């Protein structure tokens, strides 16, 4: 029996064997929580991985880059399947915005109860609306409200939202390839050219890129864009027909290890990490199948709520870093599950609204 048709029997239910992408994304969301436990509690950006790699990497580095790699891979496949630009954008909007709107609204609701009375009437504070609208617009992010969390090591309400604007930016960038989305050979050539440009910018012109921060931080766009489009580039190939995948993954692992040990330029990470993550993600496992059946895909919710949940825990309870990590993990996984079940999954029921073949 082919792996794609294999099933797992649990409590007399047939569960199809799933690939590892969902469970890896959950792991990456948790990596961000790990790093933020140290940063937000005032212990600096030195989580266990930072100490192990002599500050070359931190857990959130792997988590965020990994998210962009998987997103680039899967969204490019979605682009290829989309019947129209409207069909493609509807799926992207429904995946990003419903959960984002809810987390912004819920966060502001909780902030109301800790808002300092001496700052005046809560609803008359213009920063409340800048926070909500700026983060909904994506490209005008606003992370602070004066008077809120001012006694904490970090004053941001939800600093994790900075990545959402770049995620959606690359969704738009992929639209440039929409007219040729069926031509895999041409796509490989054009993506190669774009990636070479990004690598050149990251390696030789990074200082110049850092000077351009408006309307978007260009250095971050080049960096994250490289990971995202590396995932897209791999998606141009028929995965089953790629020869020697295990050996390529092993070689990529050795490159990543050497880059970490020798503290080489991060371009070596950009080259090696994408194939490793896609290789692991394309694998199937019983654990992934059970996780998908029970939890669904809570990774986006875990990521969205991680930062504010940790800030509120610090504000109310002032735990040590390990206790913060444990408590925020439990709370965020629960909220992530609720977000997926009652918001994201419900919204995605309308993802084919512009696909006449699936109406």
Secondary structure, DSSP 8 states (H G I E B T S, - for coil): --GGG-EEEETTEEEE-EESHHHHHHHHHHHHHHHHHHHHTTS-S--HHHHHTTTS--HHHHHHHHHHHHHHHHHHHHHHH-SSHHHHHHHHHHHHHHHHHHHHHHHHHHHHTTS-GGG--GGG-HHHHHHHHHHHHSTT-----TTSSTTSS---S-GGGHHHHHHHHHHHHHGGGGGGTT-HHHHHHHHHHHHHHHHHHHHHSHHHHHT--SSS-HHHHHHHHHHHHHHHHHHTS-GGG-TTHHHHHHHHHHHHHHHHHHT--THHHHHHHHHHHHHHHHSEEHHHHHHHHHH-S-HHHHHHHHHHHHHHHHHHH---HHHHHHHHHHHHHHHHHHHIIIIIHHHGGGTTTT-GGG-
